[in-house]
């Protein structure tokens, strides 16, 4: 599986941005996609995840982004989205998507390259 994240950019506080993660390869090889972020000088942290199988699609989110971020998928386009609303300066980071063997994304098998999100006025 290969992953490519995109959609980062500069946004003002309170603004919105949507990131995309296009995945290639057989969906038999993985069952979940997770979003992570890493801010300068900080450890990488999970933002949320989504199950990929058509009968599931469940999501979960880290507490700092609950109610503001939404993960969705379009399996026909092999794409997972991260919709980010009401962005805060603390959300500024490089965002990564990762494919996981399991639907809860406990076992990651492949990372995509990051996309930078800058939140600044």
N, C-alpha and C positions, 0 to 999 in steps of 0.2 A: 504494500500500500504506500502511496505517496500522498503528501498533503501540501497544500499551498494556501497560506493565509494572506488576505489582502483587505484593504478598506481603511487602513489607519490614516491618520492625518491630524490636523490642528482643529480643535473645536473649543469654543468658549465654555466656561462653566455654565451648567444648566442646559447645554446643548445635547445633541444626539449624534450617534454615529453607528453605522452597521458594518460589522466585520463579516467576511466570508471565509470559509475554509472549504476548498474544493479537494475532494479525496478521490483518488484513482485506485484501481485494483479491485479485486473481488470483495464484496461486502461479506463474503463467507469468511474472510480473513480477520475481521474485527467486528465488534459489536457495540462499540461506543466511541464517541468523540468528546474530548474534554477541552475546555478552554483554560489556559493559564495566563498569568501575567507576571512580569518581573519589572519592578521599578528600580531605578538606580540605587545601588547600595543595599538593596533588600533581596531577600530570598524569593525564588519563584513561588507563587501561590496559585492554588486552583480557584478559578472563577465559577465554573459550573460544568455540567456535562449533560449529554443527551444520549439515550439509547438509539441505536441505528436500525435495529430490526423493525420491520413494518408492523409487527403486532405489538410493539412496545412504544418507543418514543418518549418515555418518561424523562423528566429533567430534574436536576437538583442544582442548588446555587449556594455559594458561600454567603455568609451573613452580610458582609459589607455591600453586596450588590443585590440582595433580595429586594424585589419590588421595583428595581430600576433596570436590571438587565434581563433579557429574555433570549433563550437559546431555542432555535427552531431548525428544522431540516427540510430539505427538498430532495428526496431520494432519487427522483427522476433526473435531477441535475447534479447528483453526487455532491451536494453542498450543504454545509451546516452554517447557520448564521448566528451571530452574536449581536443582538440589538441592544445598544447601550443608550439609556435615556438619563436625563438629569445628571450629566457627568460632572464630577467634582475633580479638583486638582489632585486628590489622592488616587484617582483612577488613571493618572498618567503613568504609562508603562509600555513595555513591549509586550504584545499579546501573541500567544502561541496557541495553536491547536495541536492536539495529539490524538492518535488512534489507540484504542485499547482493545484487548482481547475480550474483556467482559463488558457487559452493558453498564455497570456501575463505575467503570474506568478505574479499577484498582490496579490493573496490570497494563501498563502502557507499553506499546511496542514500537511506535514511530512518532517522531515529532516533525512538525512543519517548521518552516522558517518563520520568524516573528514579523509582526507589523507594528509600527510605532504609533501610539496614540498620545497626543500632546493636548493637555487641557490647560488653556491659558487665555487670559483676557488681553 
